[in-house]
Amino acid sequence: MILANDQMQNIYVPLPFKVHLIFCIIATIVYALEIYRKKSPHYIFMMLAVDATLMMQFFNNSTAVVVLAVLESLLLGAAIVFAVLESKKRKAAAAAAAPIQAEGETDEDSDS
């Protein structure tokens, strides 16, 4: 199928280049804000995984698809690992803070 600008549509990419680029820019901004707000490294890997999909706009062969699949798997796997580690770290910090808060509440109760 020939498009209006006499270029073939890449069969591996469902979006036109401009739409895909805008999507990636918006996703990058959103993930950058989450990195800034939550200070969690897994958002970096998510951002890179979204941006890596742009590779298919320029390379439209099956080798590039395999490379992208491996890259995406590694990036998303790293994001999952870092998200789980971050979650455990926050739970441990909350559990460590809970006895201190409970101790402070009993001190206030005994003062009355």
DRENDRENKOL-947003 format. One record per residue (C-alpha): chain; residue number from 1; z, y, x; residue in one letter. Coordinates in steps of 0.25 Angstrom, whole numbers, always signed. Each point is the difference from the previous one (the first is absolute). Layout:
BEGIN
<"A" NUM <Z Y X> "a">
...
***
This chain:
BEGIN
<"A" 1 <+0 +0 +0> "m">
<"A" 2 <-4 +13 +6> "i">
<"A" 3 <+9 +12 -3> "l">
<"A" 4 <-5 +15 -2> "a">
<"A" 5 <+1 +3 +14> "n">
<"A" 6 <-9 -12 +5> "d">
<"A" 7 <+12 -7 +6> "q">
<"A" 8 <+5 -14 -3> "m">
<"A" 9 <+14 -1 -6> "q">
<"A" 10 <+9 -8 +10> "n">
<"A" 11 <+3 -13 -8> "i">
<"A" 12 <+14 -1 +7> "y">
<"A" 13 <+4 +14 -5> "v">
<"A" 14 <+1 +2 -15> "p">
<"A" 15 <+2 +15 +2> "l">
<"A" 16 <-10 +11 +5> "p">
<"A" 17 <+4 +6 +13> "f">
<"A" 18 <+5 +13 -5> "k">
<"A" 19 <+9 -6 -11> "v">
<"A" 20 <+5 -10 +10> "h">
<"A" 21 <+3 +11 +10> "l">
<"A" 22 <+7 +8 -10> "i">
<"A" 23 <+9 -12 -4> "f">
<"A" 24 <+3 -2 +14> "c">
<"A" 25 <+4 +14 +2> "i">
<"A" 26 <+9 +0 -12> "i">
<"A" 27 <+7 -13 +4> "a">
<"A" 28 <+2 +5 +14> "t">
<"A" 29 <+7 +13 -5> "i">
<"A" 30 <+8 -8 -10> "v">
<"A" 31 <+5 -10 +11> "y">
<"A" 32 <+2 +11 +10> "a">
<"A" 33 <+9 +6 -10> "l">
<"A" 34 <+8 -13 -2> "e">
<"A" 35 <+1 -1 +15> "i">
<"A" 36 <+6 +14 +1> "y">
<"A" 37 <+9 -2 -12> "r">
<"A" 38 <+5 -14 +2> "k">
<"A" 39 <-1 -2 +15> "k">
<"A" 40 <-5 -14 -2> "s">
<"A" 41 <-10 -6 +10> "p">
<"A" 42 <-7 -9 -10> "h">
<"A" 43 <-7 +12 -6> "y">
<"A" 44 <-8 +2 +13> "i">
<"A" 45 <-5 -14 -1> "f">
<"A" 46 <-4 +2 -15> "m">
<"A" 47 <-7 +13 +3> "m">
<"A" 48 <-8 -7 +12> "l">
<"A" 49 <-4 -12 -9> "a">
<"A" 50 <-5 +10 -11> "v">
<"A" 51 <-8 +8 +11> "d">
<"A" 52 <-5 -12 +6> "a">
<"A" 53 <-9 -3 -12> "t">
<"A" 54 <-9 +11 +4> "l">
<"A" 55 <-5 -9 +11> "m">
<"A" 56 <-8 -7 -11> "m">
<"A" 57 <-8 +13 -3> "q">
<"A" 58 <-6 -1 +14> "f">
<"A" 59 <-1 -14 +3> "f">
<"A" 60 <-6 -9 -11> "n">
<"A" 61 <-1 -14 +6> "n">
<"A" 62 <+9 -12 -2> "s">
<"A" 63 <+6 +1 +14> "t">
<"A" 64 <+6 +13 -4> "a">
<"A" 65 <+5 -5 -13> "v">
<"A" 66 <+7 -11 +8> "v">
<"A" 67 <+6 +10 +10> "v">
<"A" 68 <+5 +9 -11> "l">
<"A" 69 <+6 -12 -7> "a">
<"A" 70 <+8 -4 +12> "v">
<"A" 71 <+4 +15 +3> "l">
<"A" 72 <+4 +2 -14> "e">
<"A" 73 <+8 -13 +0> "s">
<"A" 74 <+7 +4 +13> "l">
<"A" 75 <+3 +14 -5> "l">
<"A" 76 <+5 -4 -14> "l">
<"A" 77 <+8 -11 +7> "g">
<"A" 78 <+7 +10 +9> "a">
<"A" 79 <+2 +9 -12> "a">
<"A" 80 <+7 -11 -7> "i">
<"A" 81 <+9 -4 +12> "v">
<"A" 82 <+4 +15 +3> "f">
<"A" 83 <+3 +2 -15> "a">
<"A" 84 <+9 -12 -1> "v">
<"A" 85 <+7 +4 +13> "l">
<"A" 86 <+2 +14 -5> "e">
<"A" 87 <+6 -5 -13> "s">
<"A" 88 <+9 -9 +7> "k">
<"A" 89 <+5 +11 +9> "k">
<"A" 90 <+2 +9 -12> "r">
<"A" 91 <+8 -11 -7> "k">
<"A" 92 <+9 -2 +13> "a">
<"A" 93 <+2 +15 +1> "a">
<"A" 94 <+4 +1 -15> "a">
<"A" 95 <+9 -12 +1> "a">
<"A" 96 <+7 +6 +13> "a">
<"A" 97 <+2 +13 -8> "a">
<"A" 98 <+6 -7 -12> "a">
<"A" 99 <+13 -4 +6> "p">
<"A" 100 <+2 +14 +5> "i">
<"A" 101 <-2 +6 -13> "q">
<"A" 102 <+9 -10 -7> "a">
<"A" 103 <+11 +3 +10> "e">
<"A" 104 <-2 +15 -3> "g">
<"A" 105 <+2 -2 -15> "e">
<"A" 106 <+13 -9 +2> "t">
<"A" 107 <+6 +11 +9> "d">
<"A" 108 <-3 +10 -11> "e">
<"A" 109 <+6 -9 -11> "d">
<"A" 110 <+13 -2 +8> "s">
<"A" 111 <+2 +16 +2> "d">
<"A" 112 <+1 +1 -15> "s">
***
